[in-house]
Amino acid sequence: MKATVYVTIKENVLDPQGTAVQGALHSMGFAEVNKVRIGKYLEVELDTNDRAEAEARLKVMCEKLLANTVVEDYRFELEG
């Protein structure tokens, strides 16, 4: 089963990398960009066909390693 994991900085946390990218875009002439937030995209292959088990294991993976839940949010989608 394939999982797609999205990790993003929480809305109330400053994103200096996003701010730097926004500034670079402005300097390149893209003045219409109001806000940039940087995140992570991960693809994980799981050796299971049990959707409930996959969801439970992914939650643990995200909370222990893939996301810093103090400053980041995560969500995932399962295929299969």
N, C-alpha and C positions, 0 to 999 in steps of 0.2 A: 504494500500500500504506500502511496506517495503522499507526503505532507508538504505543504508550503507554509512557512512560518514568516510572519511579518513582525518586526520589532521596531517600535517607534518611541521617540522621547516623549514623555508625558507633556501635555499641553502647557502645564504651569511651570515647566523646567526650561531654563534658557538653553538655546541650541547654538553655541558659538560657531560650529561648523556650518550650520544652515545660514547663519548671518553672514559668514565669510563668502559663501556661494552666492547669496543674494547680492552682496556688494560687488562681486566679480561680474555677475550678470548685468547689473546696472552699468558698470564701467564698459561693458561690451555693447551697450545700447539697448538693453532689454529693461527699460524703465517701468514697464507694466507689471513686473514681478513684485508683488507685495510682501510675500513671505515664503521662505524655504525651510523645510524641516527635513533633516537627514535621518534615515533609518537603515535597517538591515533586512535583507531578503534571504531566506534559506530554503533549500529543498532537502528533505530528509526522506530516505527510503526505509520503510519499516517492514520487517519480516513477520507480518501478521495479517490476517484477514478479518480479525475481530475489531470492529470499529470502536466499540466502547473501550477496549484495552488500548488501542492506539491513541485515543483521545486522552485517556488517563496518563499514559506514558509520556506523551508530548507535553502535557501540562507540567509534569515533574521535570522534564528536560528543560523547558523554558524557565521554570522558576529556579532551577539549580545552576544552569549554565548559560543558556542562550539569551536570556534577558536579565538585566539588573532591575528587578521589580521596584526598587526604590525610586528610580528615575525613568524607567521605561515601561511601556505597555506592550503587550504582545497579543497576537491572534493567529490562528492557524486554520487551514482548510485541508481536508482530506479528500483524496481521489481514490476511487475504487471501492 
